[in-house]
Amino acid sequence: MYNILLVIHGMVTLGLVGIILVQRSSSDMGLSGSSSTSFMSGRAAATFVTRTTAALATAFILLSLTLGILTVRNHPTPVSIMDTDDKKDALSPKTNAPIPTTPAKPAVPRPE
């Protein structure tokens, strides 16, 4: 169920991005040109794009809320990355060697 909703959410997201990119900009360079042979008139195309954007945005929000609720129900105890015991840097090697408390001696003696 969760994976199916996640795939649908991804498709809705891509559709929403696509329909937003197709919308007519303020400089009148967009979906429908001034051609008289176009499929829809400028007003009909704008209405269709606006309604499609609203429908996809509503679906996006509802799917986001649903996925959030399902995630909380599947993980009843709150889990945070800050609650982990591993406080080491992510780039440090994972060894059990003790951390030295005194600085290491230089390999080359310093000239005096």
Steps between C-alpha positions, in 0.01 A plus 500: 500500500775742603713424193203541265417839651865598477510419127175691441642792699807503276286504186280779636814696588642465149163593351477806721849615402417444134169685507657793685772524235237498223297785647487829324740756637426867549674584170241293306752238392344174599268212428284640226613732228292739299439243227139467390548129433593413856314225681363728771462872521726697731232532768403130486864394520561729797193364678605140433855560621378684810255225592759229436751683719246532781406132476862383499590733788207368704600140424862581594399644838259216580756235403768675708274503805399137446860386465592694813220339700594153375863560592409603854275196542773264381753651744315549830810609693651823379841440349741784454849510363593701810400209727767264369797405719749536218638849556806455279554698186357330192834532322707341776595134462289252695761341725500397863843646563519739796536866425846626605500763773853629438623632166718271294873573486618653171675255268771751408678690779465874479816702443593708798 
